[in-house]
Amino acid sequence: MKPKKLFSVSAVTTLLLVVATSAFAQAITRIRDLPALKTGITISGRVVGFGESDENEWILNDGSGQVRVDAGPRRWRNINLSEGETITVVGEMDDGEFDAFSITLSNGSIINIRSPQGPPPWAGKEGK
C-alpha cells in the first residue's frame, strides 16, 4: 500500500471513530443557557450551597451561573451531598429550579431520582 493511501485510510478511520464517540457522548448544558430549554437536559457543576432543609436541594454552579437543583423531599429519600462536591444532573427546568431525574456523583455512582414521565414517586394519588 502506498504511503498516501495508508494515510487516507488512517485519517478516515480516525474521523469515523471521533464521529461515533461524539454521537454517544452526552452534551452538558451550561447553567446560564437553562431558561431557553425545558426537559431531558444534563448539567454539571459544583455544589455551592443548600436549599430548604426538608428538601434534597442544592445550589449548583458551573462557572457560567448557578441554579437550585431539586431532588424531592427528604421524607421520601435522604440524599447527602457536600459543599464543593461536583455532580452531573439529568432533569428539567420547572418553576425556576432544576428538577433532577438522576444524579451522577464524582465517583461515577448514579442516584436515580424519578422518571421524566408522570408524577414523582413521592407524590400522592393526585400526583402532587
N, C-alpha and C positions, 0 to 999 in steps of 0.2 A: 504494500500500500504506500502511495506517495505521501510525503510529509504533509502536503496541503490537504489531502483527503482525510488523513488521520486527525488533523487539527479541526476540520469541519465536523467530523463525526463526534469528536470530543466536545466541541462547542455546542452542538445540537443536544447531546446527552446532558450536558450541564444545564442548558436552558430548560429542557424538559423537567429536570429534577427541581430546579428553582420554581417553576410554574406549579408543579404538582405539590410541592411543600407549601407554597403560599396559599394554595387553594384550601388546604386543610387547617391553616393557621386561623385562630380566632382573633378577629380585629378587636382592639381595645379602643373604646371611645373616650376622648378627653372629657373631663367633667364640665369644662366651660361650654362644650357642644351639646350637653344633655337637653336643654329646653326644646331643641328642634326635633328631638327623637322621642319615641314612645316606648316600644316594648322589645324584648329579646336582645338587649344590648349588654355589652361587657365593659366594666370599668375596673381600674386597678389603681390603688393608691395606699397611702399610709394613714392609719388611724390617728387622728389628732385631737379627738375629743369624744364625748359621750352625750347621748340624748337623754330621754326620760328614764328614770331608774327602774321603772317596772316594765320597760321595753328593751328588746335587743336592738338598740340604736347606737350608731357610731357616726362621727363626723369623719369623712374620708377626703383626703387631699391628694391630688396627683400633680401638683405644681402649676396646673392651669386654673384651678379653682377647687372648691370643696362642696360636698353635698352630704345631707343626712341620709344614711342607709338604714332601712327598717327591715328587720328580720322577724317581726312578730313579737308577741308578749312573752315575758319571762315565765309566766304561769304555764305556758304551753311547752317551752323548752328554754333552758338557760344556756346561752352561748357566751363564753368568756373570752373576750379579746383584750389585748393590752394596748395602751397608747404607744405609738411608734411601730406597731406591727403592720406589715404590708400584706394586703389581701387583694384578691380579684373577685369581683361580684358580678353575677349574671342576674339581670332583673329588668325592671321597667320604671319609668318615671310615673309618679302618681301624686297629685296634690303637692308638688314642690319637694318631694323626697323620693329616694330611690328604693323601691320595694324589691327585696332580694328573693331570687328563686334558688340560688346556690352561692356558697362562698368557698373559695379555694384559699387555703392558708399557705403561707410561705414554704411550709414543709411538703406541700403537694396534696395534703389531705383535703377532701371535699366535704362540706356540710350541706346536705340537701335540705332546703327550707320548705319549698312548695312547688307545685306545678304552675306553669303560666296560665293554664286554663282552669276556670271555675274558682269557687271561693277557697280561701286558705284553710288548712286543716284545723285551725283554732277557732274558726267561725262557728256560730250556732246554726241551727236548722235553717234560719232565714238567710244565712250567708254573710252575717255581719261580723 
